[in-house]
Amino acid sequence: MGLFRSSPVLGIAEETLEFVLETCADTHPNEFMGLLRAEESSRLKFRGANPGKGRVITDILVIPGTESGEAMATLKGDMIPTNVGGLGTVHSHPSGSTRPSNEDLRTFSKKGVRHIIVASPYDRSSWQCYNSKGEPVNLPVLEVEFDDENPFEPENTGFF
C-alpha cells in the first residue's frame, strides 16, 4: 500500500446514472461527453447497505466548449478546471454499441480510472464501464441519499 494510493471506486449513484441516461437521450443523435467526479463514501448517506470504504461517482461535469457530432465528442482541454478531481469520462455512442473505439481507448489511457459508454437507447441495460486499459469493469448502481437543499437558493447562501 503506497502513501498516495487512491481509494477504490465502489459504484455510481443511481441519480447520477439517471442524469447520464437522460442527458445522452436529450443529446441524441449527437454524442454527449462529460467528466466523472466522485465523493468518498464516508461523506455520503446510503438508502441501502453502505458499500464500504472508497469513492462513489456522484457528479458529471459538463465542460463548456465540448464539441460533439454524430460520431464524436471532444472535450476542450483548456476549459477543464484544474481542481475538478476527475475520475474519468462518460460519453454516448448513438450507434448503439458500448464497445470503445480506438479514440476512446486513447482517451481512457490519459483521463482517469473509470470510463462509461452509454449506447442508444440510453436505458439501464445500454451502458458499460471500463478501466483505463479499456477492459470492462463492474460498476454497481448505489442508492445514495442526496440533500434536496439547493445551495444556490438565497436562504442557503447566507446573503439574505
TIMI-99285 format. One line per field, with one value per atom (N, C-alpha, C, CB): residue number from 1; residue in one letter; atom name; x, y, z. Coordinates in steps of 0.02 Angstrom, whole numbers, m for minus. Glycine has a CB too. Example, Ala and Ser with C-alpha at 12.3 -4.5 7.8 and 13.67 -1.06 7.14 Angstrom:
% residues 2
num 1; 1; 1; 1; 2; 2; 2; 2
residu a; a; a; a; s; s; s; s
atome N; CA; C; CB; N; CA; C; CB
X 660; 615; 660; 565; 642; 684; 645; 704
Y m284; m225; m165; m224; m112; m53; 2; m30
Z 390; 390; 390; 452; 354; 357; 394; 286
This chain:
% residues 160
num 1; 1; 1; 1; 2; 2; 2; 2; 3; 3; 3; 3; 4; 4; 4; 4; 5; 5; 5; 5; 6; 6; 6; 6; 7; 7; 7; 7; 8; 8; 8; 8; 9; 9; 9; 9; 10; 10; 10; 10; 11; 11; 11; 11; 12; 12; 12; 12; 13; 13; 13; 13; 14; 14; 14; 14; 15; 15; 15; 15; 16; 16; 16; 16; 17; 17; 17; 17; 18; 18; 18; 18; 19; 19; 19; 19; 20; 20; 20; 20; 21; 21; 21; 21; 22; 22; 22; 22; 23; 23; 23; 23; 24; 24; 24; 24; 25; 25; 25; 25; 26; 26; 26; 26; 27; 27; 27; 27; 28; 28; 28; 28; 29; 29; 29; 29; 30; 30; 30; 30; 31; 31; 31; 31; 32; 32; 32; 32; 33; 33; 33; 33; 34; 34; 34; 34; 35; 35; 35; 35; 36; 36; 36; 36; 37; 37; 37; 37; 38; 38; 38; 38; 39; 39; 39; 39; 40; 40; 40; 40; 41; 41; 41; 41; 42; 42; 42; 42; 43; 43; 43; 43; 44; 44; 44; 44; 45; 45; 45; 45; 46; 46; 46; 46; 47; 47; 47; 47; 48; 48; 48; 48; 49; 49; 49; 49; 50; 50; 50; 50; 51; 51; 51; 51; 52; 52; 52; 52; 53; 53; 53; 53; 54; 54; 54; 54; 55; 55; 55; 55; 56; 56; 56; 56; 57; 57; 57; 57; 58; 58; 58; 58; 59; 59; 59; 59; 60; 60; 60; 60; 61; 61; 61; 61; 62; 62; 62; 62; 63; 63; 63; 63; 64; 64; 64; 64; 65; 65; 65; 65; 66; 66; 66; 66; 67; 67; 67; 67; 68; 68; 68; 68; 69; 69; 69; 69; 70; 70; 70; 70; 71; 71; 71; 71; 72; 72; 72; 72; 73; 73; 73; 73; 74; 74; 74; 74; 75; 75; 75; 75; 76; 76; 76; 76; 77; 77; 77; 77; 78; 78; 78; 78; 79; 79; 79; 79; 80; 80; 80; 80; 81; 81; 81; 81; 82; 82; 82; 82; 83; 83; 83; 83; 84; 84; 84; 84; 85; 85; 85; 85; 86; 86; 86; 86; 87; 87; 87; 87; 88; 88; 88; 88; 89; 89; 89; 89; 90; 90; 90; 90; 91; 91; 91; 91; 92; 92; 92; 92; 93; 93; 93; 93; 94; 94; 94; 94; 95; 95; 95; 95; 96; 96; 96; 96; 97; 97; 97; 97; 98; 98; 98; 98; 99; 99; 99; 99; 100; 100; 100; 100; 101; 101; 101; 101; 102; 102; 102; 102; 103; 103; 103; 103; 104; 104; 104; 104; 105; 105; 105; 105; 106; 106; 106; 106; 107; 107; 107; 107; 108; 108; 108; 108; 109; 109; 109; 109; 110; 110; 110; 110; 111; 111; 111; 111; 112; 112; 112; 112; 113; 113; 113; 113; 114; 114; 114; 114; 115; 115; 115; 115; 116; 116; 116; 116; 117; 117; 117; 117; 118; 118; 118; 118; 119; 119; 119; 119; 120; 120; 120; 120; 121; 121; 121; 121; 122; 122; 122; 122; 123; 123; 123; 123; 124; 124; 124; 124; 125; 125; 125; 125; 126; 126; 126; 126; 127; 127; 127; 127; 128; 128; 128; 128; 129; 129; 129; 129; 130; 130; 130; 130; 131; 131; 131; 131; 132; 132; 132; 132; 133; 133; 133; 133; 134; 134; 134; 134; 135; 135; 135; 135; 136; 136; 136; 136; 137; 137; 137; 137; 138; 138; 138; 138; 139; 139; 139; 139; 140; 140; 140; 140; 141; 141; 141; 141; 142; 142; 142; 142; 143; 143; 143; 143; 144; 144; 144; 144; 145; 145; 145; 145; 146; 146; 146; 146; 147; 147; 147; 147; 148; 148; 148; 148; 149; 149; 149; 149; 150; 150; 150; 150; 151; 151; 151; 151; 152; 152; 152; 152; 153; 153; 153; 153; 154; 154; 154; 154; 155; 155; 155; 155; 156; 156; 156; 156; 157; 157; 157; 157; 158; 158; 158; 158; 159; 159; 159; 159; 160; 160; 160; 160
residu m; m; m; m; g; g; g; g; l; l; l; l; f; f; f; f; r; r; r; r; s; s; s; s; s; s; s; s; p; p; p; p; v; v; v; v; l; l; l; l; g; g; g; g; i; i; i; i; a; a; a; a; e; e; e; e; e; e; e; e; t; t; t; t; l; l; l; l; e; e; e; e; f; f; f; f; v; v; v; v; l; l; l; l; e; e; e; e; t; t; t; t; c; c; c; c; a; a; a; a; d; d; d; d; t; t; t; t; h; h; h; h; p; p; p; p; n; n; n; n; e; e; e; e; f; f; f; f; m; m; m; m; g; g; g; g; l; l; l; l; l; l; l; l; r; r; r; r; a; a; a; a; e; e; e; e; e; e; e; e; s; s; s; s; s; s; s; s; r; r; r; r; l; l; l; l; k; k; k; k; f; f; f; f; r; r; r; r; g; g; g; g; a; a; a; a; n; n; n; n; p; p; p; p; g; g; g; g; k; k; k; k; g; g; g; g; r; r; r; r; v; v; v; v; i; i; i; i; t; t; t; t; d; d; d; d; i; i; i; i; l; l; l; l; v; v; v; v; i; i; i; i; p; p; p; p; g; g; g; g; t; t; t; t; e; e; e; e; s; s; s; s; g; g; g; g; e; e; e; e; a; a; a; a; m; m; m; m; a; a; a; a; t; t; t; t; l; l; l; l; k; k; k; k; g; g; g; g; d; d; d; d; m; m; m; m; i; i; i; i; p; p; p; p; t; t; t; t; n; n; n; n; v; v; v; v; g; g; g; g; g; g; g; g; l; l; l; l; g; g; g; g; t; t; t; t; v; v; v; v; h; h; h; h; s; s; s; s; h; h; h; h; p; p; p; p; s; s; s; s; g; g; g; g; s; s; s; s; t; t; t; t; r; r; r; r; p; p; p; p; s; s; s; s; n; n; n; n; e; e; e; e; d; d; d; d; l; l; l; l; r; r; r; r; t; t; t; t; f; f; f; f; s; s; s; s; k; k; k; k; k; k; k; k; g; g; g; g; v; v; v; v; r; r; r; r; h; h; h; h; i; i; i; i; i; i; i; i; v; v; v; v; a; a; a; a; s; s; s; s; p; p; p; p; y; y; y; y; d; d; d; d; r; r; r; r; s; s; s; s; s; s; s; s; w; w; w; w; q; q; q; q; c; c; c; c; y; y; y; y; n; n; n; n; s; s; s; s; k; k; k; k; g; g; g; g; e; e; e; e; p; p; p; p; v; v; v; v; n; n; n; n; l; l; l; l; p; p; p; p; v; v; v; v; l; l; l; l; e; e; e; e; v; v; v; v; e; e; e; e; f; f; f; f; d; d; d; d; d; d; d; d; e; e; e; e; n; n; n; n; p; p; p; p; f; f; f; f; e; e; e; e; p; p; p; p; e; e; e; e; n; n; n; n; t; t; t; t; g; g; g; g; f; f; f; f; f; f; f; f
atome N; CA; C; CB; N; CA; C; CB; N; CA; C; CB; N; CA; C; CB; N; CA; C; CB; N; CA; C; CB; N; CA; C; CB; N; CA; C; CB; N; CA; C; CB; N; CA; C; CB; N; CA; C; CB; N; CA; C; CB; N; CA; C; CB; N; CA; C; CB; N; CA; C; CB; N; CA; C; CB; N; CA; C; CB; N; CA; C; CB; N; CA; C; CB; N; CA; C; CB; N; CA; C; CB; N; CA; C; CB; N; CA; C; CB; N; CA; C; CB; N; CA; C; CB; N; CA; C; CB; N; CA; C; CB; N; CA; C; CB; N; CA; C; CB; N; CA; C; CB; N; CA; C; CB; N; CA; C; CB; N; CA; C; CB; N; CA; C; CB; N; CA; C; CB; N; CA; C; CB; N; CA; C; CB; N; CA; C; CB; N; CA; C; CB; N; CA; C; CB; N; CA; C; CB; N; CA; C; CB; N; CA; C; CB; N; CA; C; CB; N; CA; C; CB; N; CA; C; CB; N; CA; C; CB; N; CA; C; CB; N; CA; C; CB; N; CA; C; CB; N; CA; C; CB; N; CA; C; CB; N; CA; C; CB; N; CA; C; CB; N; CA; C; CB; N; CA; C; CB; N; CA; C; CB; N; CA; C; CB; N; CA; C; CB; N; CA; C; CB; N; CA; C; CB; N; CA; C; CB; N; CA; C; CB; N; CA; C; CB; N; CA; C; CB; N; CA; C; CB; N; CA; C; CB; N; CA; C; CB; N; CA; C; CB; N; CA; C; CB; N; CA; C; CB; N; CA; C; CB; N; CA; C; CB; N; CA; C; CB; N; CA; C; CB; N; CA; C; CB; N; CA; C; CB; N; CA; C; CB; N; CA; C; CB; N; CA; C; CB; N; CA; C; CB; N; CA; C; CB; N; CA; C; CB; N; CA; C; CB; N; CA; C; CB; N; CA; C; CB; N; CA; C; CB; N; CA; C; CB; N; CA; C; CB; N; CA; C; CB; N; CA; C; CB; N; CA; C; CB; N; CA; C; CB; N; CA; C; CB; N; CA; C; CB; N; CA; C; CB; N; CA; C; CB; N; CA; C; CB; N; CA; C; CB; N; CA; C; CB; N; CA; C; CB; N; CA; C; CB; N; CA; C; CB; N; CA; C; CB; N; CA; C; CB; N; CA; C; CB; N; CA; C; CB; N; CA; C; CB; N; CA; C; CB; N; CA; C; CB; N; CA; C; CB; N; CA; C; CB; N; CA; C; CB; N; CA; C; CB; N; CA; C; CB; N; CA; C; CB; N; CA; C; CB; N; CA; C; CB; N; CA; C; CB; N; CA; C; CB; N; CA; C; CB; N; CA; C; CB; N; CA; C; CB; N; CA; C; CB; N; CA; C; CB; N; CA; C; CB; N; CA; C; CB; N; CA; C; CB; N; CA; C; CB; N; CA; C; CB; N; CA; C; CB; N; CA; C; CB; N; CA; C; CB; N; CA; C; CB; N; CA; C; CB; N; CA; C; CB; N; CA; C; CB; N; CA; C; CB; N; CA; C; CB; N; CA; C; CB; N; CA; C; CB; N; CA; C; CB; N; CA; C; CB; N; CA; C; CB; N; CA; C; CB; N; CA; C; CB; N; CA; C; CB; N; CA; C; CB; N; CA; C; CB; N; CA; C; CB; N; CA; C; CB; N; CA; C; CB; N; CA; C; CB; N; CA; C; CB; N; CA; C; CB; N; CA; C; CB; N; CA; C; CB; N; CA; C; CB; N; CA; C; CB; N; CA; C; CB
X 42; 0; 44; m48; 39; 77; 43; 88; 81; 56; 2; 112; 9; m37; m87; 1; m97; m145; m215; m141; m252; m320; m367; m343; m422; m471; m509; m521; m534; m568; m633; m582; m654; m717; m770; m715; m818; m868; m929; m890; m945; m1005; m1024; m1062; m1083; m1111; m1178; m1118; m1191; m1255; m1311; m1254; m1366; m1423; m1446; m1480; m1451; m1473; m1424; m1482; m1360; m1309; m1316; m1238; m1326; m1336; m1399; m1342; m1453; m1514; m1501; m1570; m1462; m1444; m1406; m1401; m1359; m1319; m1364; m1265; m1408; m1452; m1498; m1495; m1526; m1570; m1532; m1605; m1472; m1433; m1411; m1371; m1391; m1372; m1432; m1346; m1491; m1551; m1568; m1611; m1561; m1576; m1527; m1575; m1466; m1414; m1417; m1345; m1449; m1454; m1482; m1499; m1457; m1411; m1337; m1426; m1322; m1252; m1227; m1243; m1161; m1131; m1131; m1060; m1135; m1127; m1061; m1187; m1027; m966; m961; m904; m939; m928; m875; m993; m859; m810; m845; m759; m820; m847; m812; m838; m852; m823; m851; m839; m812; m832; m823; m792; m859; m854; m833; m923; m798; m782; m847; m731; m855; m917; m930; m913; m878; m888; m925; m820; m928; m962; m1035; m925; m1056; m1122; m1167; m1115; m1232; m1281; m1311; m1337; m1321; m1347; m1416; m1299; m1460; m1527; m1523; m1576; m1477; m1467; m1407; m1458; m1375; m1316; m1258; m1296; m1217; m1158; m1109; m1126; m1085; m1041; m970; m1040; m952; m885; m845; m849; m779; m735; m715; m673; m718; m699; m736; m714; m735; m767; m829; m718; m878; m939; m947; m1002; m960; m972; m1038; m972; m1034; m1092; m1108; m1082; m1060; m1069; m1043; m1035; m1073; m1049; m1034; m1101; m974; m954; m957; m883; m999; m1005; m960; m1080; m913; m862; m885; m795; m884; m901; m856; m896; m885; m846; m837; m780; m867; m862; m893; m898; m856; m880; m910; m823; m968; m998; m1034; m1046; m1035; m1069; m1097; m1022; m1119; m1150; m1099; m1186; m1035; m985; m926; m960; m933; m877; m899; m821; m861; m867; m797; m918; m779; m712; m715; m670; m681; m676; m622; m660; m635; m584; m540; m617; m479; m433; m420; m369; m417; m402; m461; m380; m520; m579; m590; m641; m551; m560; m525; m530; m564; m533; m481; m587; m429; m376; m397; m315; m448; m468; m531; m478; m546; m609; m608; m623; m550; m548; m579; m584; m565; m595; m575; m578; m623; m612; m606; m669; m634; m634; m684; m650; m709; m754; m819; m720; m868; m930; m949; m988; m969; m994; m1042; m936; m1079; m1129; m1105; m1195; m1134; m1125; m1194; m1087; m1214; m1280; m1288; m1292; m1233; m1235; m1267; m1165; m1268; m1297; m1245; m1342; m1181; m1129; m1095; m1077; m1084; m1047; m972; m1076; m951; m880; m840; m870; m783; m742; m706; m690; m703; m666; m592; m693; m551; m479; m468; m440; m507; m502; m523; m545; m575; m597; m539; m660; m506; m452; m394; m426; m381; m329; m350; m315; m413; m439; m436; m511; m457; m457; m388; m482; m337; m269; m242; m222; m274; m250; m292; m247; m355; m401; m437; m451; m402; m436; m438; m503; m476; m476; m542; m462; m595; m659; m689; m709; m719; m748; m812; m698; m864; m930; m950; m984; m972; m1001; m1074; m963; m1117; m1189; m1212; m1227; m1246; m1268; m1343; m1250; m1363; m1434; m1465; m1447; m1520; m1572; m1566; m1638; m1507; m1493; m1538; m1503; m1539; m1577; m1530; m1635; m1557; m1517; m1477; m1561; m1495; m1458; m1412; m1507; m1404; m1364; m1303; m1407; m1269; m1208; m1157; m1223; m1093; m1039; m984; m1012; m954; m897; m833; m905; m780; m714; m661; m698; m605; m547; m504; m506; m447; m405; m372; m351; m374; m347; m401; m315; m463; m517; m549; m493; m536; m566; m632; m517; m684; m748; m740; m801; m771; m772; m843; m725; m857; m923; m926; m937; m980; m991; m1062; m980; m1068; m1135; m1170; m1130; m1236; m1277; m1299; m1340; m1282; m1294; m1348; m1229; m1387; m1439; m1410; m1499; m1395; m1365; m1418; m1304; m1419; m1464; m1430; m1487; m1457; m1431; m1476; m1427; m1447; m1488; m1527; m1444; m1591; m1632; m1621; m1706; m1583; m1571; m1528; m1537; m1551; m1514; m1467; m1562; m1401; m1354; m1356; m1285; m1389; m1391; m1454; m1385; m1499; m1558; m1536; m1611; m1566; m1544; m1543; m1588; m1592; m1594; m1537; m1660; m1503; m1447; m1379; m1454; m1376; m1311; m1285; m1315; m1329; m1308; m1307; m1240; m1329; m1329; m1393; m1318; m1447; m1511; m1538; m1561
Y m59; 0; 62; 0; 101; 163; 219; 181; 268; 326; 363; 374; 365; 404; 360; 445; 299; 254; 282; 184; 283; 309; 254; 336; 276; 227; 198; 260; 137; 104; 140; 31; 129; 154; 101; 171; 120; 72; 67; 91; 121; 121; 190; 89; 195; 258; 269; 260; 330; 346; 339; 418; 310; 298; 362; 267; 418; 481; 507; 534; 494; 515; 475; 506; 410; 369; 392; 295; 407; 431; 496; 442; 541; 604; 589; 649; 543; 525; 497; 473; 450; 420; 471; 365; 516; 569; 617; 606; 637; 684; 654; 706; 591; 558; 555; 487; 539; 536; 605; 508; 657; 725; 750; 772; 726; 747; 710; 737; 651; 609; 649; 547; 645; 595; 612; 585; 668; 684; 649; 760; 641; 612; 662; 587; 637; 677; 657; 666; 706; 689; 733; 698; 702; 738; 703; 743; 734; 706; 677; 759; 621; 589; 618; 512; 633; 655; 611; 731; 602; 556; 587; 491; 559; 578; 516; 606; 527; 472; 447; 494; 382; 352; 373; 276; 389; 410; 477; 416; 515; 580; 574; 630; 514; 504; 463; 469; 469; 428; 381; 472; 319; 269; 244; 210; 231; 205; 130; 220; 97; 25; 15; m13; m40; m54; m9; m129; 11; 50; 5; 81; 27; m16; m23; 9; 14; 10; 72; m50; 68; 125; 130; 119; 191; 203; 263; 142; 270; 327; 305; 362; 351; 339; 396; 335; 378; 429; 464; 398; 529; 568; 626; 594; 646; 706; 695; 766; 731; 735; 808; 705; 822; 890; 898; 906; 944; 959; 1019; 974; 1011; 1062; 1109; 1028; 1174; 1222; 1212; 1294; 1219; 1213; 1142; 1244; 1093; 1024; 1020; 975; 990; 983; 914; 994; 911; 845; 842; 828; 782; 768; 698; 776; 672; 606; 550; 594; 563; 509; 529; 490; 585; 605; 656; 634; 659; 711; 724; 691; 787; 805; 859; 829; 846; 896; 947; 863; 1009; 1062; 1060; 1133; 1034; 1026; 1089; 999; 1146; 1209; 1236; 1260; 1205; 1226; 1185; 1222; 1132; 1089; 1122; 1017; 1137; 1167; 1120; 1185; 1147; 1105; 1070; 1148; 1092; 1063; 1021; 1118; 991; 954; 887; 942; 859; 794; 740; 796; 743; 698; 625; 718; 581; 510; 475; 479; 507; 479; 515; 404; 480; 512; 472; 518; 505; 473; 502; 484; 458; 483; 433; 498; 457; 415; 392; 451; 336; 309; 303; 240; 352; 348; 287; 410; 256; 197; 136; 179; 136; 80; 31; 43; 42; m2; 28; m16; m14; 9; m7; m23; m36; m53; 11; m102; 18; 78; 77; 84; 136; 144; 153; 205; 154; 167; 235; 162; 285; 352; 349; 403; 311; 303; 274; 256; 222; 190; 238; 129; 283; 334; 381; 373; 401; 445; 410; 467; 347; 310; 309; 238; 300; 294; 359; 269; 416; 482; 514; 527; 497; 535; 494; 567; 467; 437; 362; 461; 335; 264; 229; 252; 267; 237; 277; 235; 241; 272; 236; 270; 275; 246; 264; 272; 213; 223; 204; 181; 249; 238; 235; 294; 182; 172; 185; 102; 204; 209; 140; 236; 132; 180; 215; 146; 215; 252; 231; 327; 166; 141; 103; 95; 75; 42; m17; 19; m44; m102; m84; m155; m19; 0; 43; 37; 24; 60; 10; 115; 29; m13; 32; m59; 10; 45; 8; 50; 47; 19; 49; 34; 13; 41; 78; m16; 104; 145; 105; 179; 38; m4; m25; m67; m4; m22; m89; m23; m115; m179; m166; m219; m204; m194; m208; m241; m166; m175; m167; m124; m202; m197; m131; m257; m93; m31; m33; 32; m53; m57; 10; m87; 8; 68; 69; 68; 124; 129; 180; 147; 165; 210; 259; 171; 319; 371; 423; 404; 445; 499; 565; 490; 606; 674; 723; 691; 777; 830; 863; 883; 876; 911; 986; 894; 1007; 1078; 1106; 1091; 1160; 1192; 1244; 1225; 1235; 1282; 1351; 1254; 1360; 1424; 1465; 1415; 1436; 1473; 1527; 1425; 1587; 1642; 1624; 1701; 1585; 1568; 1523; 1536; 1490; 1445; 1475; 1382; 1536; 1566; 1609; 1607; 1630; 1674; 1747; 1654; 1763; 1832; 1869; 1833; 1834; 1868; 1849; 1851
Z 0; 0; 0; 61; m52; m57; m21; m129; m5; 31; m10; 47; m76; m117; m154; m167; m131; m163; m158; m131; m213; m210; m187; m279; m159; m136; m196; m87; m188; m245; m264; m228; m325; m350; m334; m428; m292; m268; m313; m199; m349; m391; m413; m354; m442; m465; m430; m543; m408; m377; m429; m347; m407; m452; m486; m413; m448; m477; m529; m422; m519; m567; m631; m537; m626; m685; m723; m666; m687; m720; m758; m668; m728; m761; m826; m715; m823; m882; m936; m864; m919; m969; m1002; m937; m962; m988; m1032; m931; m1011; m1049; m1116; m1009; m1115; m1178; m1225; m1163; m1200; m1242; m1270; m1202; m1228; m1250; m1303; m1190; m1302; m1348; m1414; m1316; m1415; m1474; m1533; m1460; m1593; m1620; m1611; m1692; m1577; m1564; m1502; m1556; m1498; m1438; m1382; m1453; m1321; m1260; m1229; m1210; m1197; m1160; m1099; m1205; m1044; m981; m940; m942; m884; m838; m777; m816; m752; m692; m631; m695; m579; m515; m460; m501; m408; m354; m286; m359; m238; m167; m129; m140; m75; m29; 1; 27; 6; 32; 104; 27; 141; 211; 217; 247; 162; 162; 139; 119; 120; 90; 136; 23; 124; 159; 106; 194; 126; 80; 103; 73; 55; 71; 84; 14; 52; 63; 108; m4; 100; 140; 118; 134; 165; 149; 112; 213; 54; 14; 39; m56; 91; 118; 103; 90; 112; 101; 28; 145; 3; m67; m93; m110; m159; m192; m230; m239; m233; m270; m321; m221; m383; m434; m419; m506; m408; m388; m434; m319; m476; m517; m588; m485; m634; m703; m717; m754; m737; m753; m829; m726; m851; m922; m936; m943; m980; m994; m1049; m1013; m1037; m1091; m1151; m1066; m1211; m1272; m1296; m1262; m1262; m1285; m1355; m1237; m1401; m1470; m1477; m1521; m1510; m1521; m1588; m1464; m1614; m1677; m1673; m1738; m1729; m1729; m1718; m1794; m1730; m1723; m1679; m1792; m1642; m1599; m1547; m1641; m1494; m1443; m1416; m1385; m1410; m1389; m1336; m1449; m1280; m1227; m1245; m1159; m1231; m1239; m1177; m1249; m1185; m1129; m1090; m1153; m1126; m1092; m1052; m1142; m1060; m1022; m959; m1067; m950; m891; m832; m904; m779; m719; m689; m667; m660; m632; m569; m619; m536; m472; m476; m421; m533; m540; m504; m612; m490; m458; m501; m391; m566; m613; m603; m682; m610; m602; m669; m562; m721; m787; m831; m785; m882; m930; m938; m998; m966; m986; m1054; m932; m1099; m1163; m1194; m1210; m1243; m1276; m1344; m1282; m1366; m1433; m1464; m1431; m1504; m1537; m1581; m1578; m1601; m1645; m1611; m1667; m1544; m1509; m1481; m1554; m1494; m1469; m1407; m1524; m1357; m1298; m1303; m1235; m1358; m1367; m1379; m1426; m1345; m1355; m1423; m1299; m1454; m1516; m1500; m1557; m1551; m1540; m1508; m1607; m1529; m1499; m1425; m1538; m1410; m1340; m1299; m1335; m1325; m1289; m1276; m1328; m1324; m1313; m1257; m1378; m1257; m1204; m1137; m1220; m1135; m1072; m1040; m1083; m1081; m1055; m1027; m1109; m1044; m1022; m968; m1081; m962; m921; m868; m964; m820; m763; m761; m761; m713; m700; m718; m628; m729; m749; m806; m689; m853; m912; m928; m973; m939; m953; m1024; m902; m1061; m1127; m1123; m1183; m1145; m1145; m1217; m1105; m1236; m1304; m1310; m1329; m1371; m1385; m1374; m1459; m1339; m1325; m1257; m1328; m1227; m1165; m1107; m1178; m1094; m1037; m991; m1061; m937; m886; m912; m831; m970; m996; m1054; m1019; m1068; m1127; m1108; m1177; m1054; m1035; m1008; m983; m1013; m989; m961; m1045; m907; m878; m896; m801; m906; m924; m879; m999; m873; m838; m888; m802; m866; m909; m966; m868; m961; m1014; m1065; m984; m1053; m1098; m1083; m1167; m1023; m1003; m966; m958; m982; m947; m872; m976; m831; m759; m733; m723; m680; m648; m610; m601; m618; m582; m553; m628; m489; m459; m456; m390; m462; m454; m381; m503; m347; m274; m258; m238; m208; m185; m135; m154; m158; m117; m100; m152; m38; m18; m27; 57; m73; m83; m47; m159; m22; 7; m49; 44; m37; m87; m83; m76; m35; m25; m81; 43; m112; m166; m135; m217; m141; m110; m141; m114; m198; m231; m215; m305; m177; m155; m105; m123; m108; m64; 10; m74; 33; 105; 126; 121; 78; 95; 83; 55; 57; 42; 99; m20; 143; 198; 176; 223; 115; 91; 108; 16; 123; 136; 203; 83
